[in-house]
């Protein structure tokens, strides 16, 4: 875990979130890119250079933002980009070899019932970038117990488990794997490859209509420090997939960070 990326919006939690990212990075000796993405629609006849103004304002904002926290010797680099959120983030992460992106559950949303706002929701649902969702005002602490829920443990992509492996190795975490047998279960879904098998401390087998419900039913009794889920086109966020906003009534973790891996297949 060498390179982390923190997109900055306009939320009141931005300072706390960045401090969490710095503390997290310090544990790995990683560097942190703090970025802000802006988008401008050109208008015929416009004389003023709006792009230059927004870039300068964004750069100044980021520098003040970083200066307001304790960087604890961590290398922090600020960058501003113009473009559409999802495509720009994907390009940034590829160019900078980002291992993990740390996002807030909400950015500029003022609705208390919202867990993931439109910005964070887009990042989770429209990209395959490994992400850590950090609850508001959460203070970093090592993860001693990780709880992972999947309906299929089949791994076909290279390096997809790396973020999980980094965390488990660094903090010597115990990993509990919840295997969820759904109505469309196939026997090979529970064939665990050697890499994942080597990380597992405990395995729990359950039956449920979907992974989402199984996780909500079983994770609290295991009292983890971190939840881990996998992106799938119609997977964990299945019933939430149509909109970018995710409501707390559908999924809410006010104290636990959530690690979201890219699809295993």
DODOGU-83820 format. One record per residue: x, y, z of N, C-alpha, C in turn; residue number from 1. Coordinates in Angstrom, 3 decimals, padded with zeros to 6 digits. Layout:
N
X  Y  Z  X  Y  Z  X  Y  Z  NUM
...
END
This chain:
265
000.863  -001.188  000.000  000.000  000.000  000.000  000.897  001.235  000.000  1
001.165  001.764  -001.199  002.125  002.863  -001.304  001.490  004.207  -001.649  2
000.347  004.163  -002.351  -000.235  005.409  -002.834  -001.732  005.457  -002.567  3
-002.167  006.488  -001.847  -003.576  006.681  -001.527  -004.078  007.947  -002.191  4
-005.369  007.974  -002.507  -005.956  009.161  -003.112  -007.179  009.589  -002.314  5
-007.257  010.887  -002.029  -008.382  011.438  -001.270  -009.038  012.554  -002.079  6
-010.219  012.294  -002.664  -010.952  013.371  -003.345  -011.569  014.287  -002.293  7
-011.476  015.582  -002.511  -011.993  016.545  -001.542  -013.183  017.289  -002.129  8
-014.280  017.288  -001.381  -015.465  018.041  -001.785  -015.658  019.230  -000.863  9
-016.913  019.490  -000.517  -017.214  020.669  000.299  -017.893  020.296  001.613  10
-017.729  019.062  002.062  -018.428  018.627  003.269  -017.778  019.199  004.522  11
-018.571  019.248  005.584  -018.078  019.730  006.872  -017.127  018.712  007.511  12
-017.152  017.493  007.003  -016.332  016.424  007.555  -014.971  016.304  006.854  13
-014.702  017.196  005.890  -013.504  017.072  005.050  -012.208  017.036  005.875  14
-012.119  017.845  006.906  -010.902  017.905  007.714  -010.692  016.596  008.467  15
-011.738  016.102  009.102  -011.661  014.837  009.832  -011.314  013.681  008.893  16
-011.900  013.716  007.701  -011.664  012.647  006.724  -010.208  012.626  006.268  17
-009.659  013.805  006.002  -008.266  013.865  005.570  -007.326  013.431  006.683  18
-007.641  013.781  007.927  -006.802  013.350  009.039  -006.798  011.832  009.156  19
-007.958  011.218  008.931  -008.034  009.748  008.941  -007.122  009.174  007.857  20
-007.181  009.767  006.661  -006.359  009.295  005.546  -004.868  009.416  005.860  21
-004.484  010.513  006.514  -003.078  010.716  006.890  -002.642  009.666  007.901  22
-003.470  009.427  008.911  -003.143  008.440  009.933  -003.051  007.041  009.324  23
-003.963  006.747  008.397  -003.967  005.462  007.688  -002.681  005.323  006.875  24
-002.328  006.371  006.149  -001.127  006.347  005.315  000.136  006.178  006.146  25
000.174  006.809  007.314  001.348  006.721  008.188  001.627  005.273  008.587  26
000.562  004.501  008.786  000.722  003.102  009.187  001.418  002.280  008.105  27
001.276  002.716  006.841  001.864  001.972  005.722  003.106  002.641  005.138  28
003.400  003.851  005.600  004.485  004.603  004.985  004.114  005.016  003.565  29
002.834  005.258  003.338  002.341  005.603  002.004  002.269  007.119  001.810  30
002.199  007.540  000.558  001.988  008.947  000.263  000.521  009.171  -000.092  31
000.071  010.404  000.062  -001.338  010.725  -000.143  -001.487  011.828  -001.186  32
-002.289  011.552  -002.207  -002.668  012.588  -003.171  -004.031  013.138  -002.757  33
-004.081  014.435  -002.511  -005.337  015.098  -002.177  -005.774  015.857  -003.422  34
-006.912  015.475  -003.992  -007.301  016.034  -005.285  -008.696  016.658  -005.238  35
-008.886  017.611  -006.104  -010.211  018.202  -006.307  -010.465  018.262  -007.808  36
-011.654  017.800  -008.200  -012.021  017.757  -009.611  -013.140  018.756  -009.863  37
-012.933  019.603  -010.844  -013.976  020.573  -011.191  -014.333  020.406  -012.657  38
-015.539  020.810  -012.996  -016.024  020.682  -014.366  -016.552  022.040  -014.812  39
-016.243  022.445  -016.036  -016.676  023.737  -016.571  -017.342  023.526  -017.913  40
-018.504  024.130  -018.071  -019.196  024.096  -019.359  -018.926  025.417  -020.076  41
-018.269  025.343  -021.229  -017.923  026.567  -021.958  -019.161  027.221  -022.545  42
-019.132  028.509  -022.670  -020.246  029.273  -023.191  -019.735  030.233  -024.260  43
-020.396  030.241  -025.392  -019.965  031.099  -026.503  -019.936  032.555  -026.068  44
-018.870  033.247  -026.428  -018.768  034.669  -026.122  -018.182  034.961  -024.756  45
-017.854  033.941  -023.986  -017.279  034.159  -022.662  -015.845  034.651  -022.813  46
-015.549  035.768  -022.180  -014.233  036.374  -022.334  -013.279  035.987  -021.199  47
-013.850  035.759  -020.034  -013.002  035.515  -018.875  -012.514  034.065  -018.863  48
-011.325  033.859  -018.419  -010.757  032.510  -018.367  -011.194  031.811  -017.078  49
-012.391  031.218  -017.138  -012.966  030.591  -015.960  -012.108  029.431  -015.476  50
-011.564  028.663  -016.413  -010.747  027.508  -016.038  -009.577  027.913  -015.148  51
-008.882  028.971  -015.550  -007.715  029.432  -014.795  -008.101  029.870  -013.385  52
-009.248  030.542  -013.295  -009.708  031.030  -011.988  -010.063  029.861  -011.081  53
-010.837  028.907  -011.615  -011.245  027.754  -010.813  -010.053  026.898  -010.389  54
-009.104  026.740  -011.285  -007.917  025.947  -010.955  -007.129  026.600  -009.835  55
-006.965  027.923  -009.914  -006.219  028.654  -008.893  -006.938  028.596  -007.551  56
-008.260  028.751  -007.573  -009.045  028.707  -006.343  -008.999  027.306  -005.726  57
-009.081  026.298  -006.573  -009.054  024.927  -006.105  -007.704  024.590  -005.482  58
-006.633  025.002  -006.135  -005.284  024.750  -005.635  -005.074  025.437  -004.283  59
-005.531  026.677  -004.174  -005.396  027.423  -002.924  -006.194  026.761  -001.804  60
-007.392  026.310  -002.145  -008.250  025.644  -001.159  -007.586  024.369  -000.634  61
-007.036  023.568  -001.539  -006.403  022.312  -001.134  -005.186  022.547  -000.249  62
-004.390  023.542  -000.601  -003.195  023.827  000.189  -003.562  024.269  001.610  63
-004.612  025.101  001.731  -005.074  025.535  003.055  -005.668  024.355  003.822  64
-006.353  023.503  003.087  -006.980  022.326  003.696  -005.921  021.406  004.300  65
-004.870  021.135  003.558  -003.787  020.269  004.045  -003.052  020.933  005.211  66
-002.872  022.245  005.133  -002.158  022.972  006.188  -002.926  022.965  007.511  67
-004.232  022.682  007.466  -005.057  022.732  008.669  -004.990  021.453  009.507  68
-004.289  020.424  008.997  -004.211  019.173  009.747  -002.760  018.798  010.038  69
-002.589  017.791  010.893  -001.261  017.292  011.234  -000.894  016.197  010.238  70
000.060  016.481  009.354  000.435  015.504  008.322  001.378  014.414  008.848  71
001.905  014.587  010.049  002.692  013.554  010.728  003.838  013.001  009.879  72
004.426  013.859  009.060  005.557  013.444  008.247  005.174  012.685  006.993  73
003.873  012.486  006.753  003.413  011.786  005.554  003.547  012.710  004.345  74
004.005  012.173  003.221  004.108  012.963  001.993  002.702  013.206  001.446  75
002.308  014.474  001.364  000.984  014.844  000.879  001.131  015.735  -000.350  76
000.513  015.349  -001.443  000.609  016.082  -002.701  -000.779  016.542  -003.115  77
-000.942  017.827  -003.388  -002.245  018.358  -003.807  -002.272  018.536  -005.327  78
-003.414  018.177  -005.923  -003.573  018.322  -007.368  -005.020  018.682  -007.700  79
-005.184  019.484  -008.734  -006.515  019.821  -009.220  -006.655  019.330  -010.656  80
-007.873  018.903  -010.995  -008.133  018.388  -012.336  -009.472  018.901  -012.849  81
-009.536  019.097  -014.151  -010.786  019.464  -014.789  -011.326  018.245  -015.531  82
-012.618  017.974  -015.376  -013.213  016.866  -016.109  -014.403  016.266  -015.393  83
-014.978  015.246  -015.996  -016.086  014.509  -015.393  -015.535  013.632  -014.269  84
-016.258  013.560  -013.181  -015.777  012.897  -011.974  -015.253  011.485  -012.211  85
-016.091  010.598  -012.720  -015.738  009.188  -012.818  -014.574  008.948  -013.774  86
-014.675  009.467  -014.990  -013.617  009.257  -015.978  -012.298  009.874  -015.527  87
-012.386  011.051  -014.916  -011.172  011.722  -014.464  -010.511  010.947  -013.324  88
-011.303  010.468  -012.385  -010.756  009.684  -011.278  -010.072  008.421  -011.775  89
-010.700  007.754  -012.734  -010.109  006.522  -013.273  -008.758  006.800  -013.927  90
-008.677  007.904  -014.671  -007.417  008.275  -015.318  -006.356  008.627  -014.285  91
-006.755  009.378  -013.258  -005.825  009.780  -012.206  -005.247  008.560  -011.502  92
-006.137  007.648  -011.109  -005.704  006.467  -010.356  -004.761  005.591  -011.174  93
-005.018  005.497  -012.467  -004.146  004.704  -013.336  -002.787  005.383  -013.491  94
-002.801  006.687  -013.697  -001.558  007.434  -013.909  -000.690  007.450  -012.657  95
-001.309  007.592  -011.489  -000.561  007.714  -010.238  -000.351  006.378  -009.535  96
-000.816  005.277  -010.141  -000.705  003.946  -009.529  -001.303  003.913  -008.127  97
-002.528  004.412  -008.020  -003.209  004.481  -006.727  -003.639  003.092  -006.264  98
-003.315  002.767  -005.012  -003.691  001.470  -004.441  -005.088  001.493  -003.836  99
-005.477  002.654  -003.314  -006.760  002.748  -002.615  -007.233  004.198  -002.610  100
-008.542  004.370  -002.807  -009.128  005.701  -002.733  -009.978  005.771  -001.470  101
-009.787  006.807  -000.662  -010.548  006.974  000.570  -011.636  008.017  000.352  102
-012.879  007.617  000.571  -013.982  008.538  000.325  -014.866  008.692  001.559  103
-015.563  009.815  001.596  -016.526  010.066  002.647  -017.870  009.469  002.245  104
-018.675  009.036  003.223  -020.007  008.547  002.877  -020.836  009.631  002.193  105
-020.743  010.845  002.706  -021.463  011.964  002.103  -020.461  013.067  001.790  106
-020.755  013.846  000.798  -019.891  014.993  000.511  -020.658  016.272  000.843  107
-021.402  016.784  -000.110  -022.136  018.022  000.150  -023.618  017.778  000.411  108
-023.980  016.534  000.694  -025.388  016.228  000.962  -025.791  016.760  002.330  109
-026.959  017.359  002.405  -027.449  017.885  003.682  -028.551  016.992  004.252  110
-028.863  015.915  003.547  -029.930  015.037  004.008  -029.383  014.028  005.014  111
-029.940  014.047  006.215  -029.469  013.157  007.262  -029.701  011.687  006.934  112
-030.690  011.416  006.075  -030.986  010.013  005.779  -030.045  009.419  004.740  113
-029.175  010.244  004.168  -028.279  009.770  003.114  -027.000  009.166  003.701  114
-026.654  007.958  003.253  -025.388  007.323  003.646  -024.312  007.655  002.619  115
-024.542  007.317  001.363  -023.634  007.719  000.289  -024.324  008.782  -000.556  116
-023.690  009.961  -000.665  -024.241  011.006  -001.511  -023.969  010.709  -002.976  117
-024.354  011.627  -003.848  -024.212  011.388  -005.287  -022.753  011.229  -005.705  118
-021.862  012.034  -005.127  -020.452  011.955  -005.516  -019.829  010.638  -005.067  119
-019.957  010.322  -003.781  -019.377  009.076  -003.276  -020.083  007.863  -003.874  120
-021.395  007.985  -004.116  -022.141  006.897  -004.731  -021.661  006.591  -006.136  121
-021.355  007.620  -006.896  -020.833  007.427  -008.255  -019.489  006.710  -008.224  122
-018.632  007.103  -007.295  -017.308  006.482  -007.205  -017.435  004.993  -006.898  123
-018.335  004.656  -005.973  -018.513  003.264  -005.582  -019.164  002.452  -006.694  124
-020.188  003.014  -007.326  -020.985  002.217  -008.257  -020.542  002.274  -009.703  125
-019.822  003.335  -010.085  -019.476  003.485  -011.495  -018.001  003.272  -011.803  126
-017.206  002.950  -010.790  -015.793  002.670  -011.041  -015.437  001.298  -010.460  127
-014.244  000.823  -010.800  -013.726  -000.416  -010.218  -012.497  -000.125  -009.350  128
-012.370  001.112  -008.906  -011.236  001.504  -008.075  -011.450  000.987  -006.648  129
-010.495  000.258  -006.078  -010.637  -000.176  -004.679  -010.842  001.039  -003.784  130
-011.837  000.973  -002.911  -012.190  002.157  -002.123  -012.408  001.804  -000.657  131
-012.113  002.773  000.197  -012.399  002.649  001.620  -013.373  003.759  001.989  132
-014.583  003.376  002.385  -015.580  004.356  002.825  -015.363  004.588  004.309  133
-015.042  005.829  004.677  -014.728  006.164  006.063  -015.889  006.945  006.672  134
-016.510  006.440  007.734  -017.642  007.136  008.356  -017.276  008.539  008.820  135
-018.279  009.381  008.932  -018.052  010.760  009.360  -017.445  010.799  010.763  136
-016.426  011.645  010.919  -015.748  011.861  012.203  -015.127  010.591  012.787  137
-014.819  009.649  011.931  -014.185  008.401  012.376  -012.694  008.642  012.642  138
-012.196  008.099  013.724  -010.782  008.222  014.084  -010.087  006.904  013.723  139
-008.970  006.988  013.037  -008.282  005.779  012.580  -007.753  004.950  013.741  140
-007.938  003.643  013.615  -007.314  002.684  014.513  -007.053  001.415  013.712  141
-006.035  000.641  014.070  -005.734  -000.590  013.334  -006.937  -001.531  013.332  142
-007.076  -002.291  012.242  -008.198  -003.213  012.112  -007.787  -004.589  012.636  143
-008.323  -004.965  013.772  -007.978  -006.274  014.338  -008.886  -007.377  013.803  144
-010.123  -007.003  013.420  -011.071  -007.991  012.905  -011.761  -007.466  011.645  145
-011.629  -008.212  010.562  -012.246  -007.850  009.283  -013.341  -008.861  008.962  146
-014.483  -008.366  008.519  -015.618  -009.226  008.183  -015.945  -009.045  006.701  147
-015.812  -010.127  005.934  -016.008  -010.072  004.484  -017.185  -010.944  004.080  148
-018.088  -010.400  003.259  -019.261  -011.157  002.821  -019.276  -011.276  001.300  149
-019.453  -012.509  000.786  -019.521  -012.737  -000.660  -020.528  -013.835  -000.961  150
-021.121  -013.774  -002.145  -021.973  -014.875  -002.603  -021.180  -015.842  -003.470  151
-020.055  -015.352  -003.987  -019.159  -016.198  -004.759  -017.723  -015.860  -004.398  152
-016.967  -016.873  -003.996  -015.566  -016.656  -003.613  -014.621  -016.898  -004.782  153
-015.187  -017.099  -005.978  -014.372  -017.346  -007.167  -013.591  -016.088  -007.541  154
-012.284  -016.207  -007.627  -011.423  -015.077  -007.972  -010.779  -015.327  -009.330  155
-011.063  -014.451  -010.286  -010.497  -014.594  -011.625  -009.573  -013.448  -012.009  156
-009.683  -012.323  -011.302  -008.859  -011.168  -011.615  -007.558  -011.189  -010.818  157
-006.478  -010.781  -011.463  -005.196  -010.671  -010.781  -005.193  -009.462  -009.846  158
-004.578  -009.615  -008.706  -004.340  -008.521  -007.755  -005.604  -007.924  -007.138  159
-006.777  -008.525  -007.392  -008.010  -007.948  -006.882  -008.083  -007.991  -005.352  160
-007.390  -008.946  -004.738  -007.416  -009.092  -003.286  -006.311  -008.304  -002.583  161
-005.478  -007.615  -003.356  -004.325  -006.924  -002.770  -004.677  -005.944  -001.646  162
-005.684  -005.073  -001.818  -006.000  -004.147  -000.717  -006.325  -004.877  000.581  163
-007.101  -005.952  000.476  -007.446  -006.745  001.652  -006.203  -007.401  002.246  164
-005.344  -007.912  001.383  -004.119  -008.569  001.839  -003.194  -007.584  002.543  165
-003.080  -006.365  001.989  -002.251  -005.328  002.606  -002.726  -005.051  004.038  166
-004.035  -004.876  004.189  -004.591  -004.530  005.498  -004.412  -005.671  006.495  167
-004.720  -006.876  006.071  -004.602  -008.024  006.972  -003.159  -008.227  007.424  168
-002.213  -008.093  006.486  -000.805  -008.289  006.812  -000.286  -007.196  007.735  169
-000.613  -005.946  007.408  -000.126  -004.815  008.185  -000.608  -004.848  009.631  170
-001.882  -005.176  009.827  -002.472  -005.114  011.162  -002.647  -006.490  011.815  171
-002.165  -007.537  011.108  -002.302  -008.910  011.605  -003.755  -009.191  011.985  172
-004.652  -008.825  011.093  -006.086  -008.914  011.350  -006.595  -010.347  011.231  173
-007.643  -010.653  011.992  -008.386  -011.898  011.821  -009.445  -011.631  010.754  174
-009.565  -012.519  009.770  -010.525  -012.337  008.677  -011.615  -013.397  008.747  175
-012.847  -012.952  008.913  -014.000  -013.845  008.879  -014.668  -013.720  007.519  176
-014.843  -014.853  006.844  -015.479  -014.859  005.525  -016.896  -015.410  005.658  177
-017.864  -014.604  005.240  -019.268  -015.013  005.229  -019.628  -015.441  003.812  178
-019.845  -016.743  003.614  -020.241  -017.263  002.312  -021.759  -017.363  002.276  179
-022.348  -016.639  001.341  -023.809  -016.529  001.286  -024.373  -017.376  000.151  180
-025.134  -018.390  000.505  -025.779  -019.248  -000.488  -027.115  -018.622  -000.870  181
-027.211  -018.126  -002.093  -028.428  -017.474  -002.582  -029.239  -018.458  -003.424  182
-030.457  -018.084  -003.805  -031.280  -018.989  -004.627  -030.622  -019.387  -005.946  183
-029.699  -018.573  -006.448  -029.036  -018.869  -007.719  -027.630  -019.423  -007.512  184
-027.416  -020.013  -006.364  -026.098  -020.537  -005.995  -025.610  -021.638  -006.948  185
-024.325  -021.567  -007.254  -023.674  -022.626  -008.028  -022.565  -023.223  -007.169  186
-022.336  -024.500  -007.320  -021.376  -025.206  -006.471  -019.997  -024.555  -006.500  187
-019.573  -024.112  -007.670  -018.227  -023.526  -007.785  -018.103  -022.166  -007.087  188
-019.246  -021.558  -006.697  -019.196  -020.265  -006.008  -018.441  -020.339  -004.691  189
-018.423  -021.518  -004.073  -017.766  -021.657  -002.778  -016.393  -022.311  -002.875  190
-015.856  -022.355  -004.087  -014.502  -022.862  -004.276  -013.525  -021.710  -004.039  191
-012.861  -021.746  -002.913  -011.990  -020.641  -002.491  -010.572  -020.874  -002.989  192
-010.020  -019.888  -003.696  -008.663  -020.074  -004.219  -007.626  -019.971  -003.102  193
-006.419  -020.393  -003.382  -005.379  -020.503  -002.354  -005.034  -019.157  -001.723  194
-005.028  -018.092  -002.526  -004.666  -016.771  -002.002  -005.657  -016.316  -000.931  195
-006.933  -016.423  -001.244  -007.959  -016.020  -000.273  -007.974  -016.977  000.916  196
-007.833  -018.266  000.641  -007.865  -019.275  001.706  -006.770  -019.024  002.740  197
-005.623  -018.566  002.266  -004.502  -018.326  003.185  -004.752  -017.154  004.130  198
-005.716  -016.306  003.786  -006.001  -015.133  004.611  -007.115  -015.361  005.625  199
-007.935  -016.370  005.398  -009.136  -016.579  006.196  -008.835  -017.185  007.567  200
-009.432  -016.580  008.590  -009.332  -017.118  009.951  -010.543  -017.997  010.259  201
-011.725  -017.514  009.885  -012.973  -018.228  010.145  -013.894  -018.119  008.936  202
-014.603  -019.204  008.630  -015.577  -019.185  007.543  -016.969  -019.507  008.078  203
-017.947  -018.710  007.666  -019.339  -018.915  008.075  -020.178  -019.123  006.823  204
-020.969  -020.185  006.794  -021.855  -020.460  005.669  -023.300  -020.183  006.074  205
-023.985  -019.387  005.252  -025.383  -019.069  005.539  -026.191  -019.106  004.242  206
-027.500  -019.166  004.391  -028.406  -019.044  003.253  -029.196  -017.755  003.399  207
-029.337  -017.029  002.298  -030.040  -015.754  002.340  -030.466  -015.369  000.920  208
-031.491  -014.528  000.771  -031.894  -014.073  -000.562  -030.776  -013.342  -001.293  209
-029.909  -012.614  -000.542  -028.787  -011.915  -001.156  -027.708  -011.601  -000.129  210
-026.551  -011.198  -000.618  -025.399  -010.907  000.245  -025.679  -009.757  001.190  211
-026.379  -008.763  000.677  -026.697  -007.560  001.436  -027.423  -007.895  002.738  212
-028.493  -008.685  002.640  -029.277  -009.052  003.819  -028.471  -009.935  004.775  213
-027.670  -010.825  004.216  -026.856  -011.710  005.052  -025.844  -010.919  005.873  214
-025.215  -009.941  005.251  -024.242  -009.109  005.961  -024.910  -008.361  007.100  215
-026.066  -007.743  006.821  -026.764  -006.987  007.853  -027.163  -007.874  009.026  216
-027.484  -009.121  008.731  -027.934  -010.043  009.776  -026.794  -010.571  010.632  217
-025.601  -010.739  010.054  -024.541  -011.469  010.760  -023.337  -010.639  011.208  218
-023.114  -009.457  010.643  -021.837  -008.806  010.950  -021.738  -008.290  012.386  219
-022.837  -007.845  012.959  -022.770  -007.249  014.297  -022.338  -008.250  015.356  220
-022.777  -009.491  015.221  -022.425  -010.496  016.227  -020.944  -010.843  016.184  221
-020.274  -010.501  015.067  -018.839  -010.747  014.945  -018.002  -009.547  015.380  222
-018.656  -008.396  015.590  -018.021  -007.187  016.124  -016.715  -006.822  015.402  223
-016.749  -006.648  014.074  -015.520  -006.336  013.328  -015.132  -004.860  013.414  224
-013.900  -004.567  013.008  -013.430  -003.183  012.901  -013.574  -002.675  011.472  225
-013.741  -003.615  010.539  -013.804  -003.262  009.127  -014.712  -004.249  008.395  226
-015.592  -003.711  007.548  -016.397  -004.552  006.672  -015.739  -004.586  005.302  227
-015.849  -005.714  004.611  -015.290  -005.833  003.266  -016.346  -006.428  002.345  228
-016.627  -005.739  001.235  -017.592  -006.221  000.252  -016.957  -006.134  -001.132  229
-017.621  -006.758  -002.091  -017.094  -006.839  -003.455  -018.073  -006.199  -004.425  230
-017.550  -005.428  -005.377  -018.404  -004.875  -006.417  -018.832  -005.981  -007.375  231
-020.110  -006.004  -007.703  -020.628  -006.847  -008.764  -021.724  -006.069  -009.454  232
-021.937  -006.342  -010.722  -022.946  -005.589  -011.469  -024.304  -005.654  -010.793  233
-024.648  -006.819  -010.279  -025.902  -006.945  -009.562  -025.642  -007.625  -008.221  234
-024.636  -007.133  -007.518  -024.212  -007.792  -006.293  -024.614  -007.076  -005.029  235
-023.623  -006.724  -004.190  -023.903  -006.202  -002.850  -024.838  -005.009  -002.873  236
-024.628  -004.105  -003.827  -025.476  -002.924  -003.897  -026.650  -003.132  -004.855  237
-027.069  -004.376  -005.007  -028.088  -004.755  -005.974  -029.326  -003.864  -005.921  238
-029.974  -003.805  -004.788  -031.222  -003.070  -004.706  -031.009  -001.555  -004.639  239
-029.738  -001.150  -004.573  -029.433  000.277  -004.511  -028.857  000.786  -005.826  240
-028.779  -000.091  -006.824  -027.957  000.196  -007.990  -028.531  001.235  -008.938  241
-029.809  001.474  -008.879  -030.428  002.337  -009.889  -030.073  003.806  -009.708  242
-029.795  004.227  -008.489  -029.470  005.626  -008.232  -028.103  005.723  -007.570  243
-027.479  006.884  -007.702  -026.162  007.064  -007.101  -026.257  007.250  -005.589  244
-027.356  007.870  -005.130  -027.517  008.083  -003.700  -027.889  006.776  -003.000  245
-027.275  006.501  -001.868  -027.618  005.334  -001.053  -028.095  005.832  000.306  246
-029.265  005.370  000.736  -029.865  005.857  001.972  -029.441  005.031  003.181  247
-029.409  005.679  004.335  -029.033  004.992  005.557  -030.004  003.866  005.891  248
-031.263  004.023  005.526  -032.243  002.979  005.829  -031.939  001.702  005.036  249
-031.235  001.844  003.916  -030.867  000.686  003.102  -029.519  000.110  003.512  250
-028.580  000.978  003.785  -027.286  000.510  004.299  -026.620  001.655  005.038  251
-026.224  001.384  006.272  -025.598  002.442  007.060  -024.628  001.841  008.066  252
-023.408  002.322  008.042  -022.434  001.943  009.054  -021.851  003.241  009.612  253
-022.324  003.618  010.787  -021.912  004.904  011.345  -020.556  004.859  012.022  254
-020.053  003.655  012.289  -018.783  003.544  013.003  -017.741  002.718  012.264  255
-018.160  001.854  011.336  -017.223  000.951  010.677  -016.844  001.416  009.280  256
-015.551  001.468  008.989  -015.130  001.699  007.606  -015.536  000.497  006.754  257
-015.769  000.731  005.469  -016.150  -000.338  004.557  -015.161  -000.376  003.400  258
-014.471  -001.510  003.248  -013.549  -001.706  002.138  -014.335  -002.294  000.968  259
-014.290  -001.614  -000.177  -015.014  -002.081  -001.358  -013.994  -002.498  -002.409  260
-013.895  -003.792  -002.657  -012.963  -004.313  -003.656  -013.579  -004.236  -005.048  261
-012.748  -004.258  -006.072  -013.287  -004.356  -007.423  -013.813  -005.778  -007.622  262
-014.562  -006.010  -008.673  -015.147  -007.324  -008.891  -014.097  -008.421  -008.920  263
-014.400  -009.558  -008.321  -013.449  -010.674  -008.282  -013.314  -011.382  -009.609  264
-014.361  -011.269  -010.459  -014.368  -012.005  -011.719  -014.062  -011.083  -012.897  265
END
